[in-house]
Amino acid sequence: MLSPHGISRRRFLGATTGGVLLVVPATLGAQEGMFLRADEAPRQLFPDASDVLERRVTTSPELQQRIRALLGRAPSLWEGTYQIFAVTRAEGHLGYVVVVEEIGKHRPITFAVAVNADASVQDVAVLAYREAYGGEVRERRFLKQYARKTLADPLLPYRDVRNIAGATLSVQATGRAIKKAIAVLKATAMLP
């Protein structure tokens, strides 16, 4: 609904700078937040899991070099430690969940990437999103398109991934995070 001045009746925050009133929607930053804890991610991404074992892998220059070689580039962020969960059920090993971060527009986005034993993506979840815009990448309808993707797939908007208008940098960060998670598992010899 519009006011007589043509401004939406949504709540606005105003600030003055040099005598000019800046009107900003009060919902700015509403997409930021923590959505899932890392220790909850394995059971959400592998619903059939019966056992989850956590392992932390410390980054070394050698590990960084192996990851860089697998990716063909250096990631935008190097974590000091990678949190990896091995997921099993009664019939055997299901896969891994790797917690990684990649830069969105300005800030890191934390992802949990579930990778099957055949090195394909099982599922993806956004654990923490710290940007004011582009948070649509955490929605299930967007993330489900990454299922069965591998390190060989480009994972780029308009190539093999649907883009989200206004969230292109977050979409690109999602693809980089998925590739980094698979590369971490291969570089640590957890996957062939």
ABEGO torsion letter per residue (X at the ends): XBBAAGBBABBBBBBBBGGBBBBBBAABGAABEBABBAAAAAAAABAABABBBBBBBBBBAAAAAAAAAAAGBBBABBBABBBBBBBBBAAEBAEBBBBBBBBBAABBBBBBBBBBAAGBBABBBBABBABABGAAAABAAAAAAABGBBAABAGBBGAABBBBBGAAAAAAAAAAAAAAAAAAAAAAGABX
